[in-house]
Every structure is written in C-alpha cells, then in structure tokens.
Amino acid sequence: MYPKEYLEYLVHFHGDRDYFECHEILEDHWKKTDFGNKESIWVGLILLAVSAYHHRRNNFNGAKRTLKKAMNIFKVQEELLTKLGLDGAKLHSFLIERLSMIEGGKAYTSFNLPVNDPELLDLCIKGCEQEGLIWGNASNMADAEIVHRHKLRDRTDVTAERNKALAKKKGSI
C-alpha cells in the first residue's frame, strides 16, 4: 500500500533520526516517480528531513528556509499526506510551532510525524525493530556520523565526475 522507500524514510526519521539518509532514500524515489515536480509530496518530505538535519546542527537559516518550503508543499498536497497515513492538519499545526522554535533560535529536539494509520505505524515499528532501532527514540546528538553526515561521506565519485566534466569542458579530453 505504501512505497517501500517511504516506509524506509519513516523508519530512519523516527528510529535513528538519520535525516541525511531520509533525504537520500526519498530523493531516489522522487527521481523515479515524479522527477522534475518541485511541488511533489516527496520533495516536501525531503525538505522536512533536511530542515531537521540543519536544525540539529544549529543551522537555523537553512532549517527555516527548508521548513518553509516543505510547509508550502504540504499546504498544497494535504490530500496526499492523508493518503500517506499522516494527519495533515496536525502536521501543519506542529510545523508552525517548529518554525517559531527555529526562528527563535531554540535548540533542536526530536519529533515524530503524526501517523494516523495504525497499519502504517505497525509497519514502521516493525521496520525499526528489524533495523535494531526504537521507534520514537530521541536523536543521539553524540553520534557524529549521523549529526554531521554530509561532511563525513565519501565524495570521491562526485569529485571525479566533476573533474572529468571540467576537463571535458576545457577540451583536454
């Protein structure tokens, strides 16, 4: 009933709070199913995870900017939020509070999305258990591999591709 990638997103969002992984998982799904649509519900969920990632790292400007974009998408796509087992009205109210928190420079705290489909919640809790995670566990702020993931990832392939494209552009290939 729900896309596998969405379930994985929810497991990471609520289990290990690996928001970077949430972004990666749903970006791949978005590219396969709705690529180019910047108003896609998948983009909204990606931006929500990115906002949480920025907020946890005290990047309040990045958190605010991405959260506002996510909220705009959710406003337009509220019907799809319901189809994805979330309570759109509760999410909207909560995100207004979250935005105020970010704008006030208040520290990150972990939060759960308002899942209102008991079957979805059960699938996610079981998914967490299979990954050795606990649904709703607070973010481990001492885990640098999750908190600062974008700085620690291997970018060798990306750098090689960029250098190759630059060399081609300069005519040396």
Secondary structure in CASP SS format (residue, H / E / C, confidence):
PFRMAT SS
TARGET T0000
AUTHOR 0000-0000-0000
METHOD secondary structure of the structure
MODEL  1
M C 1.00
Y C 1.00
P C 1.00
K H 1.00
E H 1.00
Y H 1.00
L H 1.00
E H 1.00
Y H 1.00
L H 1.00
V H 1.00
H H 1.00
F H 1.00
H H 1.00
G C 1.00
D C 1.00
R C 1.00
D C 1.00
Y H 1.00
F H 1.00
E H 1.00
C H 1.00
H H 1.00
E H 1.00
I H 1.00
L H 1.00
E H 1.00
D H 1.00
H H 1.00
W H 1.00
K H 1.00
K H 1.00
T H 1.00
D C 1.00
F C 1.00
G C 1.00
N C 1.00
K C 1.00
E C 1.00
S C 1.00
I H 1.00
W H 1.00
V H 1.00
G H 1.00
L H 1.00
I H 1.00
L H 1.00
L H 1.00
A H 1.00
V H 1.00
S H 1.00
A H 1.00
Y H 1.00
H H 1.00
H H 1.00
R H 1.00
R C 1.00
N C 1.00
N C 1.00
F H 1.00
N H 1.00
G H 1.00
A H 1.00
K H 1.00
R H 1.00
T H 1.00
L H 1.00
K H 1.00
K H 1.00
A H 1.00
M H 1.00
N H 1.00
I H 1.00
F H 1.00
K H 1.00
V H 1.00
Q C 1.00
E H 1.00
E H 1.00
L H 1.00
L H 1.00
T H 1.00
K H 1.00
L C 1.00
G C 1.00
L E 1.00
D C 1.00
G H 1.00
A H 1.00
K H 1.00
L H 1.00
H H 1.00
S H 1.00
F H 1.00
L H 1.00
I H 1.00
E H 1.00
R H 1.00
L H 1.00
S H 1.00
M H 1.00
I H 1.00
E H 1.00
G C 1.00
G C 1.00
K C 1.00
A C 1.00
Y C 1.00
T C 1.00
S C 1.00
F C 1.00
N C 1.00
L C 1.00
P C 1.00
V E 1.00
N C 1.00
D C 1.00
P H 1.00
E H 1.00
L H 1.00
L H 1.00
D H 1.00
L H 1.00
C H 1.00
I H 1.00
K H 1.00
G H 1.00
C H 1.00
E H 1.00
Q H 1.00
E C 1.00
G C 1.00
L C 1.00
I C 1.00
W C 1.00
G C 1.00
N C 1.00
A C 1.00
S C 1.00
N C 1.00
M C 1.00
A C 1.00
D C 1.00
A H 1.00
E H 1.00
I H 1.00
V H 1.00
H C 1.00
R H 1.00
H H 1.00
K H 1.00
L H 1.00
R C 1.00
D C 1.00
R C 1.00
T H 1.00
D H 1.00
V H 1.00
T H 1.00
A H 1.00
E H 1.00
R H 1.00
N H 1.00
K H 1.00
A H 1.00
L H 1.00
A H 1.00
K H 1.00
K H 1.00
K H 1.00
G C 1.00
S C 1.00
I C 1.00
END
